[in-house]
Amino acid sequence: MEAAIVRQINRCVREQETPAVSLQLIEPVTESIARFPSTRYYGSKRKLLGWMYRHLAGLRFETVLDAFGGTGSVSLLFKAMRKRVTYHDGMRFNADVAQTLLADDLAFTRAELEALLESVTPCTATIARRFDGVFFTAAENRWLDGFIKALAEAMLSDKHIALARYLLYQACLKKRPFNLFHRANLGLRTKSGVKRSFGNAVTWERSFAHHMVQAYDELPRLALPRTPSVTILPASDPNLISPGYDLVYVDPPYINREQRYNRDDYWRRYHFLEGLACYPHWDAQIDPASDIGLFPAPDWFGEWSRIGTFKDRLFAFIDAHRNSIVVLSYVSGAHPSEAELKTHFEDRFAEVSVHSAPHHHALSKSRKRELLFIGRPK
C-alpha cells in the first residue's frame, strides 16, 4: 500500500506543468492575504499569515512543499508569493479544499451551483441511518444524503466535485457547535431556553444551501496571480514524501504533554468530513459501537497523534528534508519542548532562527505563543 502511495505522489510531481507566461498586475502579498476565504477549521494559520509572511519574505526559494496543508491558507500565501507549490495533507477531504482554493479558476458558476442545490431531493442513506441525533437534525441528515446523491447523478468532473464538496464542508462546519465533530452534542444547538456563551444560533439554523452559496461568494474575491500549477499530493503519511524542495513548510498536530488531552485528534475532530469525502465506502467502515460514528484512521495517522511516537515521526521528517529550508509552525508548551526542537534544528542546519507571536485559540482557555522555527541548510 505504501509503495503504491509513493508511486502516486511521484506521478503527481512529474505531471506538474508550467502554463504560458502572461502579463499580470502584481498585487502586494499583504493585500492578497486580506481576501483569503474565512475558515472555521481548528488550528488554521489564516490569522497568522501576515506575521508569517514577514519572516518568509526574505527567504530565497522557488519550490515549496506545504506538508499538513489543512485549510490551504499557507499554500495560498505561497501562491500569492508566486512560488511553485506542492500541497499535502493526511486527510482526503482536505484535497478537495486544496483543489478548490489553489485553482486559478472556479469549476462552475454560481448559477450552476444554485441549479445543483435545487436538484436535491432529501433521502435516507448513510448519514440519516448512521448519524441520527448526533450532529445534525433528521431533516438535515436526509438533505445531506440527498445532496451526495444529486452530486453523483450529475456526472461532474473531479474539479466540479471537489468544489461542491468544499462548499459542503464549509457549511457543515458552520452548522456545528465549536465547528467540530468530536462529540455527539446536537442538543447544544436544539435545546430551547438555554443561555449560550458560544456559537451563533442564527448561523446554526440556516440551511446547508445558504452556507454553501455564501462560501462560494467568497471564492471569486481571491483573484490570485496565475502561477505554475499547484501539485496536490494524495492523502498519505508525510514521511513518505521524497525530499528535493527549496523550502519545506510543516505544520504538524500539536501534542499535549498529557496524553489524555490528545484524545480529540484531527481524525476525531473531522472524521465526518472525511466520511463525506469517501462517501460510497463510508458506511461499511463506521464503527457501530461509536457514539459519534467514528471509523478507523490509518495507523500512521495515530502515530502522528501520540506522545510516544510523535517526536520520532517529526524528527524523521525534518531529517529527511534537511537539505531544504525547513520552516516549522509550532506552539509553546507542546511536546516535544521548544528547547528540544531548537537543539534538533541547530544540530542539522547551518543557521536557525525562532520567532514567536501571541496567539489565542477560541476553544482554549490558556494563553500560548505561536512559534516559527526556520532552519537553513548547511
C-alpha positions in Angstrom: 0.0 0.0 0.0 2.8 2.5 0.9 4.7 1.7 -2.3 1.5 2.5 -4.3 1.1 5.8 -2.5 4.7 6.7 -3.1 4.3 6.0 -6.9 1.2 8.2 -6.9 3.0 11.0 -5.2 5.9 10.8 -7.6 3.4 10.8 -10.6 1.7 13.9 -9.2 5.1 15.7 -9.1 6.1 14.6 -12.6 2.8 15.7 -14.1 3.1 19.2 -12.8 3.1 21.6 -15.8 4.0 25.3 -16.2 1.5 27.4 -18.0 2.4 30.1 -20.5 3.6 33.3 -19.0 1.1 36.2 -19.3 1.3 39.9 -18.3 -0.4 40.5 -15.0 -0.6 43.2 -12.4 1.4 42.2 -9.3 -0.6 42.9 -6.2 1.2 43.2 -2.8 1.0 39.9 -0.9 -0.5 41.6 2.1 -3.4 42.8 0.1 -4.0 39.2 -1.3 -4.0 37.8 2.3 -6.8 40.1 3.2 -9.1 38.5 0.7 -8.4 34.9 1.5 -11.6 33.0 2.4 -12.5 32.6 6.0 -12.4 29.2 7.7 -13.8 27.5 10.8 -11.0 24.9 10.8 -9.3 24.2 14.1 -5.6 25.2 14.0 -5.8 27.2 10.8 -3.0 29.7 10.3 -5.3 32.2 8.5 -5.0 34.9 11.1 -1.2 34.5 11.4 -0.3 34.8 7.7 0.7 38.4 7.8 3.1 37.7 10.7 4.4 34.6 8.9 4.9 36.5 5.6 7.2 39.0 7.3 9.6 36.1 8.3 9.2 34.2 5.0 9.6 37.1 2.5 13.4 37.3 2.9 14.0 33.6 2.2 15.2 32.6 -1.3 13.2 29.7 -2.7 11.1 28.8 -5.7 9.6 25.4 -5.0 7.8 24.7 -1.7 6.2 21.7 0.0 3.3 22.5 2.3 3.0 19.4 4.4 0.0 19.1 6.7 -1.6 21.7 4.4 -5.0 21.6 6.1 -7.2 24.6 5.0 -4.7 25.6 2.3 -4.1 29.0 3.9 -0.4 28.8 3.9 -0.3 27.3 0.4 -2.4 30.3 -0.7 0.3 32.5 0.9 3.0 30.8 -1.1 0.9 31.1 -4.2 0.5 34.8 -3.6 4.3 35.0 -3.3 4.4 33.4 -6.8 6.1 30.2 -5.6 5.7 26.7 -7.1 3.6 25.0 -4.6 3.1 21.3 -3.7 0.3 20.7 -1.2 -0.1 17.7 1.0 -2.4 16.7 3.9 -3.2 13.4 5.6 -7.0 13.7 5.2 -8.7 13.2 1.9 -11.3 15.9 2.4 -8.6 18.5 2.5 -7.5 17.5 -1.0 -10.9 18.9 -2.1 -10.2 22.1 -0.2 -6.8 22.5 -1.8 -8.1 21.7 -5.3 -10.7 24.4 -4.9 -8.7 27.2 -3.2 -5.5 26.7 -5.2 -7.1 26.6 -8.6 -6.7 29.5 -11.0 -10.4 29.3 -11.9 -13.7 28.2 -10.3 -15.0 24.9 -11.7 -18.6 26.2 -12.1 -20.7 29.3 -11.9 -22.9 30.5 -9.1 -26.0 29.8 -11.3 -24.8 26.2 -11.8 -24.3 25.8 -8.0 -27.9 27.1 -7.4 -29.2 24.6 -10.0 -27.4 21.7 -8.3 -28.8 22.8 -4.9 -32.3 23.0 -6.4 -32.0 19.4 -7.7 -31.5 18.0 -4.2 -34.2 15.6 -3.1 -33.8 14.5 0.6 -33.4 10.8 1.1 -32.4 8.2 3.7 -29.0 6.7 3.3 -25.7 6.6 5.2 -26.0 9.8 7.1 -29.6 9.6 8.0 -29.2 6.0 9.2 -25.8 6.3 11.0 -25.9 9.8 12.5 -29.5 10.2 13.8 -29.4 12.7 16.6 -25.6 13.0 16.5 -24.5 16.2 14.7 -27.5 17.4 12.6 -31.3 17.2 12.7 -33.1 14.3 11.0 -34.2 16.6 8.2 -30.7 17.9 7.7 -29.2 14.4 7.6 -31.7 13.5 4.9 -30.8 16.6 2.9 -27.1 15.7 3.1 -27.8 12.2 1.8 -29.9 13.8 -1.0 -27.1 16.2 -1.9 -24.5 13.5 -2.2 -26.9 11.5 -4.4 -27.6 14.6 -6.6 -23.8 15.2 -6.9 -23.2 11.6 -8.0 -26.1 11.7 -10.5 -24.8 15.0 -12.1 -21.8 13.1 -13.6 -19.5 16.0 -13.0 -15.7 16.3 -13.4 -13.3 15.8 -10.5 -12.8 19.6 -10.2 -16.6 20.2 -10.1 -17.0 17.5 -7.4 -14.1 19.0 -5.4 -15.6 22.5 -5.4 -19.1 21.2 -4.5 -17.7 19.1 -1.6 -15.5 22.0 -0.4 -18.7 24.2 -0.2 -20.4 21.4 1.7 -17.6 21.1 4.2 -17.7 24.8 5.0 -21.5 24.6 5.5 -21.2 21.6 7.8 -18.5 23.4 9.9 -20.7 26.5 10.3 -23.7 24.5 11.5 -21.7 22.7 14.3 -21.2 23.9 17.8 -17.4 24.6 18.1 -17.2 23.7 14.4 -16.1 20.2 15.3 -17.4 16.6 15.1 -15.7 15.1 18.2 -18.9 14.9 20.3 -22.5 13.9 19.9 -23.8 17.2 21.1 -26.7 18.2 18.8 -28.6 19.2 22.0 -26.3 22.2 22.3 -28.0 23.5 19.2 -31.5 22.3 19.6 -32.4 22.8 23.3 -34.6 25.8 23.9 -34.4 28.2 26.7 -30.7 27.7 27.1 -28.4 30.7 27.5 -25.2 30.1 25.4 -21.9 31.9 25.6 -20.6 30.4 22.4 -21.7 29.9 18.8 -24.5 31.6 16.8 -27.9 30.1 16.8 -28.9 32.0 13.7 -26.0 30.6 11.8 -26.7 27.0 13.0 -30.3 27.2 11.8 -29.6 28.5 8.3 -29.7 25.8 5.6 -26.7 24.0 4.1 -27.6 25.6 0.8 -27.5 29.1 2.3 -24.0 28.5 3.7 -22.7 26.8 0.5 -23.7 29.8 -1.6 -22.1 32.1 0.9 -18.9 30.1 0.8 -18.9 30.2 -3.0 -19.3 34.0 -3.0 -16.0 34.3 -1.0 -14.0 32.5 -3.6 -14.0 34.9 -6.6 -12.5 37.6 -4.4 -9.2 35.6 -4.3 -8.0 36.8 -7.8 -4.6 35.5 -7.1 -1.9 35.7 -9.8 -1.7 32.7 -12.2 1.4 30.7 -11.2 2.9 27.4 -12.2 0.2 24.9 -11.5 -0.1 23.6 -7.9 0.6 19.9 -7.3 -1.7 18.3 -4.8 -0.4 15.0 -3.4 -2.7 12.2 -2.4 -3.6 11.9 1.3 -0.8 9.9 2.9 1.8 9.7 5.6 4.0 12.8 5.2 7.1 10.7 5.9 6.6 9.0 2.5 7.2 12.3 0.6 10.6 12.4 -1.1 12.9 15.4 -0.5 14.1 17.9 -3.1 12.1 21.1 -2.5 13.8 24.5 -1.9 11.6 25.1 1.2 9.5 22.7 3.3 6.8 24.1 5.5 5.4 21.8 8.2 2.5 22.5 10.5 2.0 19.2 12.4 -0.5 18.4 15.1 0.4 19.9 18.5 0.7 17.2 21.1 -0.2 18.0 24.7 2.3 16.9 27.3 -0.6 15.0 29.0 -1.7 12.2 26.7 -5.3 12.3 28.0 -5.7 15.7 26.2 -4.7 14.2 22.9 -7.8 12.0 22.5 -9.5 14.5 20.3 -7.0 14.5 17.5 -7.7 15.8 14.0 -9.2 12.5 12.9 -11.8 12.6 15.7 -12.5 16.3 15.1 -13.1 15.9 11.4 -14.0 12.3 10.7 -17.4 13.3 9.5 -16.0 15.5 6.7 -13.5 12.7 5.9 -16.5 10.4 5.6 -18.2 12.7 3.1 -15.0 12.7 1.0 -15.2 8.9 0.7 -19.0 8.5 0.8 -19.5 5.4 -1.2 -17.2 3.4 1.1 -18.0 5.2 4.3 -21.0 3.2 5.6 -19.1 -0.1 5.8 -16.2 1.4 7.7 -18.2 3.1 10.5 -17.8 1.6 14.0 -21.4 0.7 15.2 -20.2 1.0 18.8 -19.0 4.6 18.4 -21.4 7.2 19.7 -20.1 9.7 17.0 -19.9 7.2 14.1 -16.2 7.1 14.0 -14.3 5.0 11.5 -10.7 3.8 11.8 -7.8 6.2 10.9 -4.7 4.8 9.2 -2.1 3.5 11.6 0.4 6.3 10.7 -2.2 8.9 11.5 -2.3 7.7 15.1 1.5 7.8 15.3 1.4 11.5 14.5 -1.1 12.0 17.3 0.5 10.2 20.3 3.2 11.3 22.7 5.1 8.0 22.4 5.6 8.2 18.6 5.1 11.9 17.6 8.6 13.2 18.3 10.3 10.4 16.3 7.9 11.0 13.4 8.5 14.7 13.4 12.3 14.5 13.7 12.5 11.9 11.0 10.5 14.2 8.7 12.9 17.1 9.4 15.9 14.9 8.9 14.6 13.8 5.5 14.4 17.4 4.3 17.5 18.8 6.0 18.9 19.9 2.6 16.0 22.2 2.2 15.0 25.3 4.1 12.7 23.9 6.8 10.0 26.1 8.4 8.1 24.6 11.3 5.0 26.1 12.8 4.7 25.1 16.5 3.1 26.3 19.7 4.6 26.9 23.1 4.1 24.3 25.8 3.7 21.3 23.4 5.6 18.0 23.2 8.5 17.9 22.4 9.6 21.1 24.1 10.9 24.2 22.4 14.4 23.5 23.7 14.4 20.0 22.2 13.2 21.4 18.8 15.8 24.1 18.8 18.6 21.7 19.7 17.5 19.4 16.8 17.4 22.2 14.4 20.8 23.5 15.4 22.3 20.1 15.0 21.1 19.8 11.5 21.1 23.3 9.9 23.7 25.9 9.3 21.5 28.8 10.5 18.5 28.6 12.8 16.1 31.3 13.9 13.0 31.1 16.1 10.2 33.7 16.0 7.2 33.9 18.3 3.9 35.8 18.4 0.9 35.7 20.9 -1.9 33.6 19.6 -5.0 32.6 21.5 -7.4 29.9 20.1 -11.1 30.5 20.7 -11.6 27.0 22.2 -8.6 27.2 24.6 -8.5 29.0 28.0 -4.7 29.0 28.1 -2.5 31.7 26.6 0.1 30.3 24.2 2.6 31.6 21.8 2.8 30.7 18.2 6.4 29.7 17.2 8.1 29.6 13.8 11.4 27.7 13.6 13.4 28.3 10.4 16.4 26.2 9.5 18.7 27.0 6.6 20.6 24.0 5.2 24.4 23.5 5.7 
